Amino acid sequence: MWNLNDVKRIEYKAGYSYSVEFDDGLCGIVDFSDYLHRGPVFEQLRDLTFFRQAIIEGGTIAWPNGADIAPETLYMKCEQSGGGDGVPPPHR
């Protein structure tokens, strides 16, 4: 459960994915490809060179054009990806 936690570390992985770590230790791999067609602010993220320019700003992941993802959404995605070690759970 998200308790106003901030993103403390991000690391580009591959494609449209980053490893995201929160200040409480929860981490996971988040695939941002679902966001690429969610309006004009996310269009630039389709360019992988631009996508890889993500930074931590305001406690979440953000890009130079002002695109960002709500930290509570990232937290939920990290929990769903296996949370804890940044390695997604095996597919069943």
ZILIN-V870262 format. One record per residue. PHI is phi as a letter, one per 30 degrees, with the letter a starting at -180 (999 if undefined). PSI is psi in whole degrees, 0 to 359 (999 if undefined). BURIAL is b if it has 24 or more other ideal C-beta (glycine too) atoms within 12 Angstrom, else e. Layout:
# ZILIN-V870262
PHI_PSI_BURIAL, PHI_PSI_BURIAL
This chain:
# ZILIN-V870262
999_133_e, d_128_e, b_57_e, h_35_e, d_149_b, c_148_b, d_131_b, c_343_e, a_140_e, b_149_b, b_123_e, d_137_e, c_290_b, a_158_e, h_237_e, c_39_b, c_143_b, b_146_b, d_130_b, b_129_b, b_134_b, c_164_b, d_348_e, c_5_e, j_346_e, d_135_b, b_159_b, a_170_b, c_126_b, c_125_b, c_117_b, c_7_b, d_333_e, d_339_e, d_346_b, d_341_e, b_28_e, c_41_e, j_168_e, e_325_e, d_335_e, c_352_b, e_319_e, d_335_e, d_345_b, d_332_e, d_112_e, e_328_e, d_317_e, d_317_e, e_322_b, d_0_e, c_14_e, e_147_b, b_171_e, c_125_b, b_129_e, i_28_e, i_13_b, b_178_b, d_138_b, b_160_b, c_161_b, e_339_e, d_3_e, j_354_e, d_138_b, a_170_b, b_135_b, e_134_e, d_328_b, d_329_e, d_316_e, d_320_b, d_314_b, d_318_e, d_323_b, d_319_b, d_318_b, d_334_e, d_359_b, k_336_e, h_141_b, j_304_e, b_4_e, i_4_b, c_122_e, d_151_e, d_156_e, d_149_e, d_142_e, c_999_e
